[in-house]
Amino acid sequence: MGHMEQQQEFQETPVTFTPPVHYYVLLTAPDGNMLGLDDSGQFVLLDEADDRVIWDRAPNGFKHIVTDKEISSGIDVDTCTLVVDGNDLTITVSHGPEKLPSEYLEQLQRNGWVCLTSVLPPDTVDRLQHTAATDHYEHLERRTDMPAVCQDAAVGRAICEPVSLWLIRNYLGTRDLHLAHPPNCISLAPYDGVSRVQGWHADIPYGRTGGADRKGPRKAVQRNVCISDFGKANGATAYKLGSHQEDSGPPEEWNPGHQGDDPTLRPYSGPDADIVEAPAGSIVLYDARTWHRAGFNHSDHKRGAMLMSFQTADVTPKKDTRPTCGKLHESVVYNELNAREQREITELMMNQPD
């Protein structure tokens, strides 16, 4: 197929996010909890990343975004010492989100999806690319002898990214969540034009879901971590944005390959489909009822991603994540995670429906 024909065929509507010019910062204690201000303006350490923990750099220290209160602090590289509850506390200045968590939540509640553009710090993105064997590490073979979460602490850090976790819990109305399957760093190879491709589908309802249905309560949020830059040309995920509110899954005509014997018949790729283009390090959250499919990678390079599903307590996971969590606890990588990350990842992988 010629290049022009391909361009005519793939007419999905791009929704494009560009790297932010400004990020807020998180002030993180050694245990991973984040410094915030309570209603009375007192320092408080929190394990959830709501608006209370969002700061900006100021000429003489930091400004608390919600209250405008400023704290003066000398910064040595990316650490500083603050007096909290009468004790000196060493704080690390961490890469934060582009927007307030409440702004993201409003978008997620209104639209059923949101993009946290470039929310992961660059060093985490680099290590995820190494684990996925993409981008600068495309010459490497991706390791399959151990779970990805045991290969590099960056995988656990991405799973426990605090703003997206807060958003998912608020959207689903519960803190009690588990992962649907062990997280993995995967890559989408350049499309060869003949292989069977993933069709349109929704991840809820599926199988034994404890009564989940399309019109019932929210049961799961999918989280796509962009390990590589995600673009239309390199196979970014395709969605029908807003379809979480539809009464049914995708129509049969969107999946012609499912109807006959020709596996090369391609799923719908016209303008009623959407492609979220976002830079590496971005996290896309979407309601699990949203119709979606893998993209077509027309580039010459692999495109890396980490795909996760966060489910409410009554949904049966697709795969038991407890054995993987056991391997993580036995690995050296576990001790590279801070206490908040250890607690979060253990809860997300060990919780199972009764």
Salt bridges, closest charged atoms under 4 A:
GLU9 OE1 - ARG266 NH1 2.72
GLU12 OE2 - ARG293 NH2 2.73
ASP47 OD2 - ARG343 NH2 3.49
GLU48 OE2 - ARG175 NH1 3.42
ASP50 OD2 - ARG52 NH2 2.92
ASP56 OD1 - HIS22 NE2 2.95
ASP68 OD1 - LYS63 NZ 3.80
ASP78 OD1 - ARG57 NH2 3.80
GLU106 OE1 - ARG110 NH1 2.42
GLU138 OE1 - HIS301 ND1 2.82
ASP145 OD2 - ARG143 NH2 2.78
ASP152 OD2 - ARG127 NE 2.74
ASP203 OD1 - HIS201 NE2 3.47
ASP203 OD2 - HIS292 NE2 3.03
ASP247 OD1 - LYS215 NZ 3.16
ASP287 OD2 - ARG289 NH2 2.89
ASP314 OD2 - LYS219 NZ 2.34
ASP320 OD1 - ARG322 NE 3.00
GLU344 OE1 - ARG169 NH2 2.80
GLU344 OE1 - ARG175 NH2 3.46
GLU347 OE2 - ARG169 NH2 3.77
GLU347 OE2 - ARG175 NE 3.90
